[in-house]
Amino acid sequence: MNTNPLLAITLSNWDSQVKRMTTAFDNYKDEDMYLQVAPGRNRIIYILGHMTAVHDMLLPLLGLGERRYPNLDEFFITHPDSPETALPMPGELRSYWKDVNAAVSAAFRELPPEQWLERHTMVTPEEFEKEPHRNRFNVLLSRLTHISYHLGQLALVNK
C-alpha cells in the first residue's frame, strides 16, 4: 500500500492520463488511424505505436521487468512516421497499448515509495551521485509530460 501522498497523486495522474489517451485512441475507427495530426506530421497510428513502445520501455528502464513488444521499436522509435511503412494493424496496436499499460501500472504499484527516488537503469551509480534527480520518479514525471504532448497532437486531428 502506498502511503506517500505525492506519489499517490502522481500515480493517480498517470492512470488518468493513460485512460484519456486510451479513450482518444478508442474514439477513432481503424480507418481514421491513418489520418495525420497535421499536414506532414505523425499519423494517429504512429502515435499509438510510439506511445506503446515508449511505455513498454519503462519496465526495464525502471528495473520493473522485461519489455513485451521490443519489435515495435523498428516502426515507432528508430524511424519517423512514413506513409510508405507497413505498420502493425490498429487493433493489434490497441491491444498492445492496453496490455503494456496494465503491466506498467501494476509494476508501479508494487514499487515501494522509497525506491522511486533511486536511480533508473540508464544512469550509472557515478552519474547518479552527481545528478540524483535522474531517478525513477523523474522518469515517471517526464512520461506524464510525454502523454500530454501527444494528447495535444491528437486534439489537432481533423476528421
OpenMM code with the backbone's topology and positions (N, CA, C; nanometers):
from openmm import Vec3, app, unit

residues = "MET ASN THR ASN PRO LEU LEU ALA ILE THR LEU SER ASN TRP ASP SER GLN VAL LYS ARG MET THR THR ALA PHE ASP ASN TYR LYS ASP GLU ASP MET TYR LEU GLN VAL ALA PRO GLY ARG ASN ARG ILE ILE TYR ILE LEU GLY HIS MET THR ALA VAL HIS ASP MET LEU LEU PRO LEU LEU GLY LEU GLY GLU ARG ARG TYR PRO ASN LEU ASP GLU PHE PHE ILE THR HIS PRO ASP SER PRO GLU THR ALA LEU PRO MET PRO GLY GLU LEU ARG SER TYR TRP LYS ASP VAL ASN ALA ALA VAL SER ALA ALA PHE ARG GLU LEU PRO PRO GLU GLN TRP LEU GLU ARG HIS THR MET VAL THR PRO GLU GLU PHE GLU LYS GLU PRO HIS ARG ASN ARG PHE ASN VAL LEU LEU SER ARG LEU THR HIS ILE SER TYR HIS LEU GLY GLN LEU ALA LEU VAL ASN LYS".split()
positions = [
    Vec3(0.0841, -0.1196, 0.0000),
    Vec3(0.0000, 0.0000, 0.0000),
    Vec3(0.0877, 0.1247, 0.0000),
    Vec3(0.0549, 0.2179, -0.0850),
    Vec3(0.1324, 0.3401, -0.0978),
    Vec3(0.0878, 0.4410, 0.0076),
    Vec3(0.1833, 0.4841, 0.0910),
    Vec3(0.1495, 0.5803, 0.1956),
    Vec3(0.2058, 0.7191, 0.1676),
    Vec3(0.2727, 0.7375, 0.0555),
    Vec3(0.3279, 0.8672, 0.0200),
    Vec3(0.2240, 0.9432, -0.0614),
    Vec3(0.1714, 1.0544, -0.0067),
    Vec3(0.0637, 1.1251, -0.0785),
    Vec3(0.1067, 1.1834, -0.2131),
    Vec3(0.2291, 1.2327, -0.2253),
    Vec3(0.2726, 1.2884, -0.3540),
    Vec3(0.2845, 1.1790, -0.4595),
    Vec3(0.3352, 1.0639, -0.4199),
    Vec3(0.3428, 0.9527, -0.5130),
    Vec3(0.2030, 0.9041, -0.5500),
    Vec3(0.1145, 0.8958, -0.4526),
    Vec3(-0.0229, 0.8523, -0.4795),
    Vec3(-0.0909, 0.9461, -0.5793),
    Vec3(-0.0713, 1.0757, -0.5621),
    Vec3(-0.1298, 1.1744, -0.6537),
    Vec3(-0.0711, 1.1567, -0.7939),
    Vec3(0.0598, 1.1369, -0.8010),
    Vec3(0.1257, 1.1220, -0.9312),
    Vec3(0.0803, 0.9953, -1.0017),
    Vec3(0.0693, 0.8855, -0.9281),
    Vec3(0.0230, 0.7604, -0.9895),
    Vec3(-0.1236, 0.7705, -1.0315),
    Vec3(-0.2024, 0.8432, -0.9556),
    Vec3(-0.3414, 0.8673, -0.9954),
    Vec3(-0.3459, 0.9487, -1.1243),
    Vec3(-0.2568, 1.0472, -1.1346),
    Vec3(-0.2477, 1.1275, -1.2565),
    Vec3(-0.2045, 1.0401, -1.3739),
    Vec3(-0.1102, 0.9481, -1.3503),
    Vec3(-0.0676, 0.8548, -1.4546),
    Vec3(-0.1883, 0.7767, -1.5073),
    Vec3(-0.2637, 0.7177, -1.4155),
    Vec3(-0.3811, 0.6391, -1.4555),
    Vec3(-0.4800, 0.7237, -1.5341),
    Vec3(-0.5015, 0.8444, -1.4890),
    Vec3(-0.5964, 0.9343, -1.5552),
    Vec3(-0.5495, 0.9702, -1.6966),
    Vec3(-0.4221, 1.0015, -1.7122),
    Vec3(-0.3700, 1.0385, -1.8432),
    Vec3(-0.3692, 0.9195, -1.9393),
    Vec3(-0.3326, 0.8023, -1.8896),
    Vec3(-0.3360, 0.6823, -1.9747),
    Vec3(-0.4800, 0.6539, -2.0169),
    Vec3(-0.5740, 0.6709, -1.9258),
    Vec3(-0.7149, 0.6499, -1.9591),
    Vec3(-0.7614, 0.7507, -2.0645),
    Vec3(-0.7204, 0.8761, -2.0509),
    Vec3(-0.7560, 0.9778, -2.1503),
    Vec3(-0.7010, 0.9424, -2.2878),
    Vec3(-0.5763, 0.8952, -2.2897),
    Vec3(-0.5157, 0.8607, -2.4176),
    Vec3(-0.5831, 0.7367, -2.4761),
    Vec3(-0.6145, 0.6399, -2.3921),
    Vec3(-0.6844, 0.5196, -2.4390),
    Vec3(-0.8185, 0.5571, -2.4990),
    Vec3(-0.8916, 0.6434, -2.4325),
    Vec3(-1.0212, 0.6898, -2.4828),
    Vec3(-1.0034, 0.7611, -2.6170),
    Vec3(-0.9003, 0.8439, -2.6259),
    Vec3(-0.8747, 0.9150, -2.7521),
    Vec3(-0.8496, 0.8154, -2.8650),
    Vec3(-0.7643, 0.7162, -2.8407),
    Vec3(-0.7370, 0.6166, -2.9449),
    Vec3(-0.8622, 0.5361, -2.9782),
    Vec3(-0.9386, 0.5001, -2.8764),
    Vec3(-1.0585, 0.4191, -2.8982),
    Vec3(-1.1685, 0.4950, -2.9720),
    Vec3(-1.1623, 0.6270, -2.9696),
    Vec3(-1.2632, 0.7074, -3.0389),
    Vec3(-1.2409, 0.7140, -3.1898),
    Vec3(-1.1276, 0.6641, -3.2366),
    Vec3(-1.1007, 0.6627, -3.3798),
    Vec3(-1.1325, 0.5252, -3.4368),
    Vec3(-1.2033, 0.5243, -3.5493),
    Vec3(-1.2235, 0.3993, -3.6231),
    Vec3(-1.0886, 0.3576, -3.6803),
    Vec3(-1.0760, 0.2302, -3.7134),
    Vec3(-0.9491, 0.1809, -3.7672),
    Vec3(-0.9036, 0.2615, -3.8894),
    Vec3(-0.9972, 0.2944, -3.9773),
    Vec3(-0.9577, 0.3687, -4.0984),
    Vec3(-0.9134, 0.5120, -4.0668),
    Vec3(-0.9615, 0.5678, -3.9562),
    Vec3(-0.9200, 0.7023, -3.9156),
    Vec3(-0.7798, 0.7047, -3.8556),
    Vec3(-0.7296, 0.5908, -3.8166),
    Vec3(-0.5978, 0.5830, -3.7524),
    Vec3(-0.4853, 0.6273, -3.8458),
    Vec3(-0.5141, 0.6356, -3.9748),
    Vec3(-0.4119, 0.6734, -4.0721),
    Vec3(-0.4145, 0.8229, -4.1041),
    Vec3(-0.5006, 0.8970, -4.0355),
    Vec3(-0.5043, 1.0423, -4.0520),
    Vec3(-0.3823, 1.1051, -3.9865),
    Vec3(-0.3330, 1.2133, -4.0463),
    Vec3(-0.2224, 1.2882, -3.9872),
    Vec3(-0.2783, 1.3911, -3.8896),
    Vec3(-0.2000, 1.4203, -3.7856),
    Vec3(-0.2457, 1.5219, -3.6908),
    Vec3(-0.2426, 1.6607, -3.7543),
    Vec3(-0.1572, 1.6772, -3.8534),
    Vec3(-0.1483, 1.7994, -3.9338),
    Vec3(-0.0721, 1.7597, -4.0601),
    Vec3(-0.0844, 1.8375, -4.1675),
    Vec3(-0.0138, 1.8014, -4.2909),
    Vec3(0.1360, 1.7809, -4.2664),
    Vec3(0.1860, 1.6669, -4.3102),
    Vec3(0.3272, 1.6357, -4.2947),
    Vec3(0.3687, 1.5913, -4.1557),
    Vec3(0.2729, 1.5696, -4.0681),
    Vec3(0.3033, 1.5304, -3.9291),
    Vec3(0.2636, 1.3848, -3.9061),
    Vec3(0.2863, 1.3372, -3.7843),
    Vec3(0.2563, 1.1978, -3.7497),
    Vec3(0.1109, 1.1609, -3.7729),
    Vec3(0.0925, 1.0334, -3.8071),
    Vec3(-0.0427, 0.9783, -3.8143),
    Vec3(-0.0825, 0.9269, -3.6765),
    Vec3(-0.2120, 0.9154, -3.6554),
    Vec3(-0.2628, 0.8669, -3.5274),
    Vec3(-0.2054, 0.7295, -3.4948),
    Vec3(-0.2002, 0.6405, -3.5926),
    Vec3(-0.1491, 0.5057, -3.5689),
    Vec3(-0.0028, 0.5104, -3.5247),
    Vec3(0.0728, 0.6042, -3.5781),
    Vec3(0.2130, 0.6167, -3.5379),
    Vec3(0.2226, 0.6605, -3.3921),
    Vec3(0.1391, 0.7544, -3.3525),
    Vec3(0.1392, 0.7996, -3.2130),
    Vec3(0.1032, 0.6833, -3.1211),
    Vec3(0.0033, 0.6040, -3.1578),
    Vec3(-0.0346, 0.4873, -3.0781),
    Vec3(0.0833, 0.3911, -3.0632),
    Vec3(0.1487, 0.3584, -3.1730),
    Vec3(0.2617, 0.2667, -3.1671),
    Vec3(0.3796, 0.3251, -3.0904),
    Vec3(0.4056, 0.4533, -3.1124),
    Vec3(0.5147, 0.5220, -3.0433),
    Vec3(0.4919, 0.5224, -2.8921),
    Vec3(0.3719, 0.5582, -2.8513),
    Vec3(0.3415, 0.5627, -2.7081),
    Vec3(0.3492, 0.4230, -2.6468),
    Vec3(0.3055, 0.3230, -2.7192),
    Vec3(0.3123, 0.1851, -2.6695),
    Vec3(0.4576, 0.1441, -2.6498),
    Vec3(0.5417, 0.1720, -2.7484),
    Vec3(0.6836, 0.1362, -2.7384),
    Vec3(0.7516, 0.2100, -2.6232),
    Vec3(0.7232, 0.3377, -2.6081),
    Vec3(0.7842, 0.4170, -2.5010),
    Vec3(0.7405, 0.3645, -2.3645),
    Vec3(0.6132, 0.3352, -2.3482),
    Vec3(0.5663, 0.2827, -2.2194),
    Vec3(0.6218, 0.1434, -2.1933),
    Vec3(0.6372, 0.0654, -2.2986),
    Vec3(0.6969, -0.0676, -2.2852),
    Vec3(0.8412, -0.0561, -2.2346),
    Vec3(0.9116, 0.0469, -2.2772),
    Vec3(1.0497, 0.0699, -2.2333),
    Vec3(1.0589, 0.1035, -2.0841),
    Vec3(0.9489, 0.1497, -2.0262),
    Vec3(0.9510, 0.1854, -1.8844),
    Vec3(0.9834, 0.0659, -1.7949),
    Vec3(0.9386, -0.0520, -1.8334),
    Vec3(0.9606, -0.1690, -1.7482),
    Vec3(1.1094, -0.1930, -1.7226),
    Vec3(1.1941, -0.2086, -1.8253),
    Vec3(1.3366, -0.2269, -1.7965),
    Vec3(1.4055, -0.0985, -1.7482),
    Vec3(1.3613, 0.0172, -1.7985),
    Vec3(1.4227, 0.1437, -1.7574),
    Vec3(1.4128, 0.1640, -1.6063),
    Vec3(1.2998, 0.1276, -1.5496),
    Vec3(1.2793, 0.1439, -1.4056),
    Vec3(1.3144, 0.0182, -1.3273),
    Vec3(1.3652, -0.0831, -1.3972),
    Vec3(1.4030, -0.2070, -1.3308),
    Vec3(1.2833, -0.2865, -1.2818),
    Vec3(1.1729, -0.2801, -1.3577),
    Vec3(1.0473, -0.3421, -1.3152),
    Vec3(1.0098, -0.4656, -1.3965),
    Vec3(1.0905, -0.5013, -1.4949),
    Vec3(1.0576, -0.6186, -1.5752),
    Vec3(1.1096, -0.6057, -1.7164),
    Vec3(1.0755, -0.7052, -1.7940),
    Vec3(1.1180, -0.7118, -1.9338),
    Vec3(1.0139, -0.6476, -2.0247),
    Vec3(1.0604, -0.6012, -2.1385),
    Vec3(0.9699, -0.5459, -2.2388),
    Vec3(0.8813, -0.6555, -2.2954),
    Vec3(0.7638, -0.6169, -2.3403),
    Vec3(0.6689, -0.7088, -2.4008),
    Vec3(0.6745, -0.7049, -2.5537),
    Vec3(0.7023, -0.5877, -2.6103),
    Vec3(0.6951, -0.5699, -2.7553),
    Vec3(0.8152, -0.4919, -2.8088),
    Vec3(0.9367, -0.5428, -2.7907),
    Vec3(1.0534, -0.4694, -2.8419),
    Vec3(1.0539, -0.4575, -2.9938),
    Vec3(0.9777, -0.5419, -3.0612),
    Vec3(0.9679, -0.5357, -3.2073),
    Vec3(0.9054, -0.4040, -3.2559),
    Vec3(0.8378, -0.3306, -3.1693),
    Vec3(0.7757, -0.2041, -3.2095),
    Vec3(0.8784, -0.0927, -3.2324),
    Vec3(0.9964, -0.1072, -3.1745),
    Vec3(1.0972, -0.0012, -3.1862),
    Vec3(1.1307, 0.0313, -3.3309),
    Vec3(1.1429, -0.0715, -3.4124),
    Vec3(1.1797, -0.0515, -3.5532),
    Vec3(1.0803, 0.0411, -3.6234),
    Vec3(0.9541, 0.0293, -3.5904),
    Vec3(0.8496, 0.1104, -3.6538),
    Vec3(0.8321, 0.2475, -3.5886),
    Vec3(0.8431, 0.2524, -3.4539),
    Vec3(0.7937, 0.3683, -3.3803),
    Vec3(0.8973, 0.4437, -3.2966),
    Vec3(1.0202, 0.3935, -3.2908),
    Vec3(1.1253, 0.4623, -3.2160),
    Vec3(1.2421, 0.4955, -3.3081),
    Vec3(1.2903, 0.3968, -3.3799),
    Vec3(1.4092, 0.4115, -3.4640),
    Vec3(1.3852, 0.5030, -3.5831),
    Vec3(1.2659, 0.4937, -3.6427),
    Vec3(1.2369, 0.5687, -3.7650),
    Vec3(1.1159, 0.6604, -3.7454),
    Vec3(1.1173, 0.7748, -3.8131),
    Vec3(0.9986, 0.8615, -3.8078),
    Vec3(0.8832, 0.8005, -3.8871),
    Vec3(0.7671, 0.8557, -3.8661),
    Vec3(0.6484, 0.8084, -3.9367),
    Vec3(0.6656, 0.8280, -4.0869),
    Vec3(0.6234, 0.7290, -4.1622),
    Vec3(0.6266, 0.7359, -4.3079),
    Vec3(0.5073, 0.6590, -4.3623),
    Vec3(0.4258, 0.7227, -4.4449),
    Vec3(0.3092, 0.6531, -4.5013),
    Vec3(0.3455, 0.5281, -4.5817),
    Vec3(0.4703, 0.5187, -4.6259),
    Vec3(0.5132, 0.4034, -4.7050),
    Vec3(0.5435, 0.2808, -4.6171),
    Vec3(0.5612, 0.3004, -4.4890),
    Vec3(0.5965, 0.1910, -4.3989),
    Vec3(0.4721, 0.1105, -4.3627),
    Vec3(0.4815, -0.0201, -4.3795),
    Vec3(0.3723, -0.1092, -4.3392),
    Vec3(0.3800, -0.1279, -4.1878),
    Vec3(0.2784, -0.0805, -4.1193),
    Vec3(0.2748, -0.0863, -3.9730),
    Vec3(0.1831, -0.1990, -3.9260),
    Vec3(0.1975, -0.2392, -3.7991),
    Vec3(0.1005, -0.3343, -3.7437),
    Vec3(-0.0414, -0.2775, -3.7543),
    Vec3(-0.1381, -0.3633, -3.7521),
    Vec3(-0.2779, -0.3224, -3.7662),
    Vec3(-0.3251, -0.2447, -3.6421),
    Vec3(-0.4200, -0.1523, -3.6600),
    Vec3(-0.4685, -0.0737, -3.5471),
    Vec3(-0.5184, -0.1584, -3.4290),
    Vec3(-0.5947, -0.2625, -3.4570),
    Vec3(-0.6465, -0.3462, -3.3485),
    Vec3(-0.5360, -0.4128, -3.2685),
    Vec3(-0.4329, -0.4557, -3.3388),
    Vec3(-0.3174, -0.5180, -3.2736),
    Vec3(-0.2477, -0.4159, -3.1833),
    Vec3(-0.2265, -0.2947, -3.2346),
    Vec3(-0.1607, -0.1905, -3.1551),
    Vec3(-0.2449, -0.1476, -3.0352),
    Vec3(-0.3761, -0.1404, -3.0528),
    Vec3(-0.4635, -0.1056, -2.9398),
    Vec3(-0.4503, -0.2102, -2.8291),
    Vec3(-0.4441, -0.3361, -2.8682),
    Vec3(-0.4284, -0.4445, -2.7720),
    Vec3(-0.2945, -0.4348, -2.6993),
    Vec3(-0.1876, -0.4077, -2.7745),
    Vec3(-0.0554, -0.3913, -2.7134),
    Vec3(-0.0549, -0.2745, -2.6156),
    Vec3(-0.1170, -0.1630, -2.6564),
    Vec3(-0.1240, -0.0426, -2.5711),
    Vec3(-0.1876, -0.0770, -2.4364),
    Vec3(-0.3002, -0.1442, -2.4409),
    Vec3(-0.3703, -0.1768, -2.3162),
    Vec3(-0.2921, -0.2768, -2.2322),
    Vec3(-0.2301, -0.3745, -2.2965),
    Vec3(-0.1507, -0.4739, -2.2256),
    Vec3(-0.0302, -0.4094, -2.1569),
    Vec3(0.0420, -0.3269, -2.2304),
    Vec3(0.1605, -0.2616, -2.1748),
    Vec3(0.1228, -0.1733, -2.0565),
    Vec3(0.0187, -0.0952, -2.0724),
    Vec3(-0.0175, -0.0037, -1.9644),
    Vec3(-0.0714, -0.0752, -1.8414),
    Vec3(-0.1368, -0.1869, -1.8602),
    Vec3(-0.1795, -0.2666, -1.7438),
    Vec3(-0.0564, -0.3187, -1.6691),
    Vec3(0.0430, -0.3661, -1.7436),
    Vec3(0.1654, -0.4176, -1.6817),
    Vec3(0.2432, -0.3062, -1.6113),
    Vec3(0.2544, -0.1921, -1.6771),
    Vec3(0.3284, -0.0795, -1.6195),
    Vec3(0.2587, -0.0298, -1.4934),
    Vec3(0.1286, -0.0121, -1.4996),
    Vec3(0.0543, 0.0369, -1.3838),
    Vec3(0.0667, -0.0590, -1.2656),
    Vec3(0.0575, -0.1879, -1.2905),
    Vec3(0.0716, -0.2873, -1.1834),
    Vec3(0.2125, -0.2821, -1.1248),
    Vec3(0.3134, -0.2698, -1.2096),
    Vec3(0.4516, -0.2635, -1.1617),
    Vec3(0.4755, -0.1364, -1.0801),
    Vec3(0.4164, -0.0262, -1.1225),
    Vec3(0.4291, 0.0982, -1.0465),
    Vec3(0.3781, 0.0796, -0.9037),
    Vec3(0.2663, 0.0110, -0.8882),
    Vec3(0.2048, -0.0069, -0.7563),
    Vec3(0.2864, -0.0990, -0.6660),
    Vec3(0.3676, -0.1845, -0.7257),
    Vec3(0.4490, -0.2770, -0.6468),
    Vec3(0.5786, -0.2142, -0.5974),
    Vec3(0.6179, -0.1032, -0.6568),
    Vec3(0.7429, -0.0383, -0.6190),
    Vec3(0.7227, 0.0428, -0.4907),
    Vec3(0.7973, 0.0105, -0.3849),
    Vec3(0.7833, 0.0868, -0.2601),
    Vec3(0.8171, 0.2344, -0.2813),
    Vec3(0.7507, 0.3237, -0.2103),
    Vec3(0.7717, 0.4681, -0.2303),
    Vec3(0.9181, 0.5110, -0.2253),
    Vec3(0.9957, 0.4575, -0.1325),
    Vec3(1.1357, 0.4998, -0.1203),
    Vec3(1.2196, 0.4604, -0.2424),
    Vec3(1.1776, 0.3589, -0.3151),
    Vec3(1.2537, 0.3164, -0.4332),
    Vec3(1.2303, 0.4056, -0.5552),
    Vec3(1.1290, 0.4900, -0.5512),
    Vec3(1.1050, 0.5825, -0.6617),
    Vec3(1.2163, 0.6861, -0.6737),
    Vec3(1.2871, 0.7113, -0.5648),
    Vec3(1.3948, 0.8104, -0.5683),
    Vec3(1.5304, 0.7476, -0.5991),
    Vec3(1.5319, 0.6194, -0.6292),
    Vec3(1.6546, 0.5515, -0.6687),
    Vec3(1.6798, 0.5740, -0.8179),
    Vec3(1.8027, 0.5485, -0.8582),
    Vec3(1.8401, 0.5707, -0.9976),
    Vec3(1.7675, 0.4731, -1.0897),
    Vec3(1.7472, 0.5166, -1.2131),
    Vec3(1.6930, 0.4261, -1.3139),
    Vec3(1.8096, 0.3541, -1.3812),
    Vec3(1.7805, 0.2590, -1.4659),
    Vec3(1.8844, 0.1701, -1.5189),
    Vec3(1.9732, 0.2324, -1.6261),
    Vec3(1.9378, 0.3484, -1.6771),
    Vec3(2.0190, 0.4121, -1.7817),
    Vec3(2.1201, 0.5115, -1.7245),
    Vec3(2.1288, 0.5184, -1.5938),
    Vec3(2.2250, 0.6080, -1.5300),
    Vec3(2.3173, 0.5229, -1.4421),
    Vec3(2.4457, 0.5520, -1.4493),
    Vec3(2.5413, 0.4770, -1.3682),
    Vec3(2.5387, 0.5272, -1.2241),
    Vec3(2.5879, 0.4470, -1.1312),
    Vec3(2.5951, 0.4947, -0.9919),
    Vec3(2.6760, 0.6241, -0.9795),
    Vec3(2.7820, 0.6365, -1.0576),
    Vec3(2.8651, 0.7570, -1.0527),
    Vec3(2.7884, 0.8796, -1.1044),
    Vec3(2.7169, 0.8613, -1.2135),
    Vec3(2.6357, 0.9715, -1.2671),
    Vec3(2.5251, 1.0098, -1.1696),
    Vec3(2.4666, 0.9087, -1.1091),
    Vec3(2.3554, 0.9334, -1.0164),
    Vec3(2.4027, 1.0096, -0.8925),
    Vec3(2.5236, 0.9808, -0.8490),
    Vec3(2.5773, 1.0530, -0.7333),
    Vec3(2.5873, 1.2022, -0.7629),
    Vec3(2.6240, 1.2353, -0.8869),
    Vec3(2.6357, 1.3758, -0.9284),
    Vec3(2.4999, 1.4368, -0.9607),
    Vec3(2.4077, 1.3531, -1.0106),
    Vec3(2.2773, 1.4025, -1.0556),
    Vec3(2.1653, 1.3148, -0.9984),
    Vec3(2.1361, 1.3301, -0.8690),
    Vec3(2.0357, 1.2429, -0.8058),
    Vec3(1.8933, 1.2632, -0.8572),
    Vec3(1.8720, 1.3683, -0.9355),
    Vec3(1.7394, 1.3882, -0.9957),
    Vec3(1.7130, 1.2877, -1.1070),
    Vec3(1.8149, 1.2149, -1.1491),
    Vec3(1.7962, 1.1143, -1.2543),
    Vec3(1.7469, 0.9848, -1.1904),
    Vec3(1.6270, 0.9939, -1.1369),
    Vec3(1.5682, 0.8823, -1.0629),
    Vec3(1.4402, 0.8337, -1.1288),
    Vec3(1.3861, 0.7287, -1.0731),
    Vec3(1.2644, 0.6677, -1.1295),
    Vec3(1.1467, 0.7648, -1.1291),
    Vec3(1.1320, 0.8397, -1.0209),
    Vec3(1.0189, 0.9320, -1.0112),
    Vec3(1.0263, 1.0383, -1.1205),
    Vec3(1.1443, 1.0871, -1.1482),
    Vec3(1.1603, 1.1879, -1.2537),
    Vec3(1.1251, 1.1305, -1.3909),
    Vec3(1.1557, 1.0033, -1.4125),
    Vec3(1.1160, 0.9385, -1.5382),
    Vec3(0.9635, 0.9365, -1.5483),
    Vec3(0.8976, 0.9008, -1.4397),
    Vec3(0.7506, 0.8999, -1.4386),
    Vec3(0.6961, 1.0381, -1.4735),
    Vec3(0.7516, 1.1415, -1.4130),
    Vec3(0.7057, 1.2779, -1.4427),
    Vec3(0.7285, 1.3142, -1.5895),
    Vec3(0.8428, 1.2752, -1.6436),
    Vec3(0.8695, 1.3081, -1.7846),
    Vec3(0.7750, 1.2328, -1.8773),
    Vec3(0.7371, 1.1109, -1.8412),
    Vec3(0.6441, 1.0346, -1.9252),
    Vec3(0.5027, 1.0927, -1.9172),
    Vec3(0.4671, 1.1519, -1.8060),
    Vec3(0.3382, 1.2209, -1.7970),
    Vec3(0.3358, 1.3402, -1.8928),
    Vec3(0.4456, 1.4126, -1.8995),
    Vec3(0.4563, 1.5240, -1.9938),
    Vec3(0.4474, 1.4725, -2.1371),
    Vec3(0.5100, 1.3594, -2.1631),
    Vec3(0.5078, 1.2990, -2.2965),
    Vec3(0.3650, 1.2633, -2.3375),
    Vec3(0.2881, 1.2076, -2.2462),
    Vec3(0.1480, 1.1759, -2.2753),
    Vec3(0.0725, 1.3042, -2.3105),
    Vec3(0.0915, 1.4068, -2.2299),
    Vec3(0.0207, 1.5338, -2.2534),
    Vec3(0.0550, 1.5924, -2.3892),
    Vec3(0.1809, 1.5837, -2.4278),
    Vec3(0.2233, 1.6342, -2.5581),
    Vec3(0.1465, 1.5642, -2.6703),
    Vec3(0.1425, 1.4323, -2.6643),
    Vec3(0.0767, 1.3586, -2.7724),
    Vec3(-0.0755, 1.3679, -2.7652),
    Vec3(-0.1315, 1.3863, -2.6474),
    Vec3(-0.2754, 1.4149, -2.6396),
    Vec3(-0.3057, 1.5463, -2.7107),
    Vec3(-0.2169, 1.6418, -2.6962),
    Vec3(-0.2318, 1.7695, -2.7670),
    Vec3(-0.2273, 1.7518, -2.9178),
    Vec3(-0.1396, 1.6644, -2.9652),
    Vec3(-0.1352, 1.6359, -3.1084),
    Vec3(-0.2674, 1.5761, -3.1558),
    Vec3(-0.3196, 1.4810, -3.0788),
    Vec3(-0.4445, 1.4158, -3.1186),
    Vec3(-0.5602, 1.5143, -3.1252),
    Vec3(-0.5545, 1.6166, -3.0435),
    Vec3(-0.6604, 1.7183, -3.0435),
    Vec3(-0.6618, 1.7983, -3.1742),
    Vec3(-0.5517, 1.7950, -3.2486),
    Vec3(-0.5422, 1.8697, -3.3740),
    Vec3(-0.6010, 1.7974, -3.4938),
    Vec3(-0.6305, 1.6691, -3.4781),
    Vec3(-0.6757, 1.5892, -3.5919),
    Vec3(-0.8109, 1.6383, -3.6415),
    Vec3(-0.8175, 1.6617, -3.7736),
    Vec3(-0.9449, 1.6959, -3.8378),
    Vec3(-0.9933, 1.5731, -3.9123),
    Vec3(-1.1110, 1.5264, -3.8766),
    Vec3(-1.1667, 1.4086, -3.9461),
    Vec3(-1.2300, 1.4521, -4.0773),
] * unit.nanometer
topology = app.Topology()
chain = topology.addChain("A")
for resn in residues:
    res = topology.addResidue(resn, chain)
    for name in ("N", "CA", "C"):
        topology.addAtom(name, app.Element.getBySymbol(name[0]), res)
